[in-house]
Amino acid sequence: QVQLVESGGGLVEPGGSLRLSCAASGIMLKAYTMHWYRQGPGKQRELIANIFSDGVSYYDDSVKGRFTVSRDDVKNTMYLQMNSLKPEDTAVYYCNTIYKTQNLWGQGTQVTVSS
């Protein structure tokens, strides 16, 4: 069964950090361009970071300099290290890839930034 499973979300104070994980089964992450999306309350889902199969990463301006995407090919897991979190980072975070022409999504993990 091919699936992506996110974890690591939670409640954090402004300025804090969290690390999200996206564990894959049934596919080798290193063969795919992987994406992190988020969907805040009342907002559309937005792309915030990519990591390509060669390890090159891309960031939306809203998270550049604060978030870092990485991949552990042994664990077949992608990570999103989130630092200097802001209340506007509150959202459900999803990992995603295109697998056999279909969008493959995880179930999402909630991140809430609040004091």
For each residue, the residues with C-beta under 8 A, 3 or more apart:
1: 25 26
2: 25 26 27 99 104
3: 24 25 26 104 106
4: 22 23 24 95 96 97 104 105 106
5: 22 23 24 25 106 107
6: 9 20 21 22 93 94 95 106 107 108 109
7: 20 21 23 109
8: 18 19 20 21 109
9: 6 18 20 92 93 109 110 111 112
10: 18 110 111 112
11: 112 114
12: 16 17 18 85 111 112 113
13: 16 113 114 115
14: 85 86 87 113 114 115
15: 84 85
16: 12 13 85 113
17: 12 81 82 83 84 85
18: 8 9 10 12 82 85 111
19: 8 79 80 81 82
20: 6 7 8 9 36 79 80 82 93 109 111
21: 6 7 8 77 78 79
22: 4 5 6 29 34 36 77 78 79 80 95 106
23: 4 5 7 75 76 77
24: 3 4 5 27 28 29 76 77 78
25: 1 2 3 5 76
26: 1 2 3
27: 2 24 31 32 97 99 104
28: 24 31 32 73 76
29: 22 24 32 34 71 73 76 77 78 97
30: 53 71 73
31: 27 28 53
32: 27 28 29 53 97 98 99
33: 50 51 52 53 97 98
34: 22 29 50 51 69 71 78 95 96 97
35: 47 49 50 95 96 97
36: 20 22 47 48 49 50 67 69 78 80 93 94 95 96
37: 45 46 47 48 93 94 95 96
38: 45 46 48 89 91 92 93 94 111
39: 43 44 45 46 91 92 94 108
40: 43 88 90 91
41: 90 91
42:
43: 39 40 46 91
44: 39
45: 37 38 39 94
46: 37 38 39 43 60
47: 35 36 37 50 60
48: 36 37 38 59 60 62 63 67
49: 35 36 57 58 59 60 63 67 69 80
50: 33 34 35 36 47 57 58 69
51: 33 34 55 56 57 58 69 70 71 78
52: 33 55 56 57 58
53: 30 31 32 33
54:
55: 51 52 71
56: 51 52
57: 49 50 51 52 68 69 70
58: 49 50 51 52
59: 48 49 63 64 65 67 69
60: 46 47 48 49 63 64
61: 64
62: 48 88
63: 48 49 59 60 66 67 82 89
64: 59 60 61 67
65: 59
66: 63 82 83 84 85
67: 36 48 49 59 63 64 80 81 82 83
68: 57 80 81 83
69: 34 36 49 50 51 57 59 78 79 80 81
70: 51 57 78 79 81
71: 29 30 34 51 55 77 78 79
72: 75 76 77 78 79
73: 28 29 30 76
74:
75: 23 72
76: 23 24 25 28 29 72 73
77: 21 22 23 24 29 71 72
78: 21 22 24 29 34 36 51 69 70 71 72 95
79: 19 20 21 22 69 70 71 72
80: 19 20 22 36 49 67 68 69 93
81: 17 19 67 68 69 70
82: 17 18 19 20 63 66 67 85 89 111
83: 17 66 67 68
84: 15 17 66
85: 12 14 15 16 17 18 66 82 89 111 113
86: 14 89 113
87: 14 90 113 114
88: 40 62 113
89: 38 63 82 85 86 111 113
90: 40 41 87 111 112 113 114
91: 38 39 40 41 43 110 111
92: 9 38 39 108 109 110 111
93: 6 9 20 36 37 38 80 108 109 110 111
94: 6 36 37 38 39 45 105 106 108
95: 4 6 22 34 35 36 37 78 105 106
96: 4 34 35 36 37 103 104 105 106
97: 4 27 29 32 33 34 35 104
98: 32 33 101 102 103 104
99: 2 27 32 102 104
100:
101: 98
102: 98 99
103: 96 98
104: 2 3 4 27 96 97 98 99
105: 4 94 95 96 108
106: 3 4 5 6 22 94 95 96 109
107: 5 6
108: 6 39 92 93 94 105
109: 6 7 8 9 20 92 93 106
110: 9 10 91 92 93
111: 9 10 12 18 20 38 82 85 89 90 91 92 93
112: 9 10 11 12 90
113: 12 13 14 16 85 86 87 88 89 90
114: 11 13 14 87 90
115: 13 14
